């Protein structure tokens, strides 16, 4: 289709690739909002669920840890579970981005904005 256009054909190909990447990145953003990860602390006594975008969506606390004297321990376990979920969310998002960029023929460690 673009034969004989020289550099204009190359520019059109680049523009098409950029539009394709933009479309795939938008789809990935939607996918990340639907992927979930679960972070844990206290050997699973506290579990935090988050989307791969890092939005906290759930918190599950085993009732056995509720003891008035252990308030600070419970708070620490909750924070640790949330942090674990956020770390896993960031890792999942990075994995998805690497897969996308690699499928487009780009280096998988390229940093593109979300």
N, C-alpha and C positions, 0 to 999 in steps of 0.2 A: 504494500500500500504506500509506503514511504520511500520506495526505491527512487533513486535519481534526485532526491531532495538534499542529499549531503547532510550538512550540519542541521538543517531544519528537521530532517527525519530523526536524527539523534535527539534533538530537543523535544520533539513530540513523544519519542519513546521515554525520555526522562520524565516528562510531565505525566504520562500515563502511569509510570511506575510510582511517582509521588502520590498520585490520586489513589492508586491501589493500596499503597502503604497507609494513607490517611483513612481509607475505608476499613482496612484490617485493624488499625489501631482503635478506631471507634468501636468496632465489634469486640475487640479485646477488652476495652473499658467496660462494656456491658457484661461480658463474661466474668470479669474480675468481681463485679458487684454480686454475681450469683454463686461464685465459688466460695466455699467456707473452709476454714481451718479451725482447729481446736487446740488451745494452749492449756497446759495442766500445771498444777503445783501440788505439793503435799502428797505425792504418790497418787494423784488422781482425786484427792478430796475436793479440790476446787478446779473447775473447768470453765474456761472462757472461750466462747465461739465468736469468730469475727469473719467478715468477708475478706477476700484477698486484697481488697482496697484498704483494709485496716479498720473498718467500722465494726465496733463491738455490737453483736446481735443477741448474745445470750450469756448467761452466767449460771452455772450449776454448782451448788455448794452442798456437800454431804452434811446432813444435820448433826452428825457425831462431833463435829468440830465446834459446835456452839456451846461454849462454856464462858460465863461472864468473866472469869479470870484470864481467859486466853484471847481477849479482844484484839490485842496488838498482833498476836500470831495469826489470827483469822484475817485481819486487814492485810498483813504481809503476804499471806497466801493468795488473797484475791488479787493484789497488785502483781504478784509474780505470775499468776495465770494469765492476766490481761497482757502483761509484757510478752509472755511466751506466745500468745496468740498473735500479737502485733508483729513479732519477729517472723513467725511462720507466714503471716500474710505478706510481709515484704519479700520474703524468699519466694513465695508462690508467684507473686507479681513479677519478680525478676525472671523466674523460670519461663513464665508465659511470654514475656517480652523477648527473651533470648530465642525462644522457639519461633516467634513471629519474625524477628529480624533475620534469623538464619534461613527461614523459608523464603525470604525475599532476596537472598543472596548477599545480605549484609553481614559484617562481622557480628557474632552473637553477643559480644561484650560492648557493642556500641551503645552509647547513652543517648536515648531519645526522650523528649519530654512526655509526661503522662498527661 
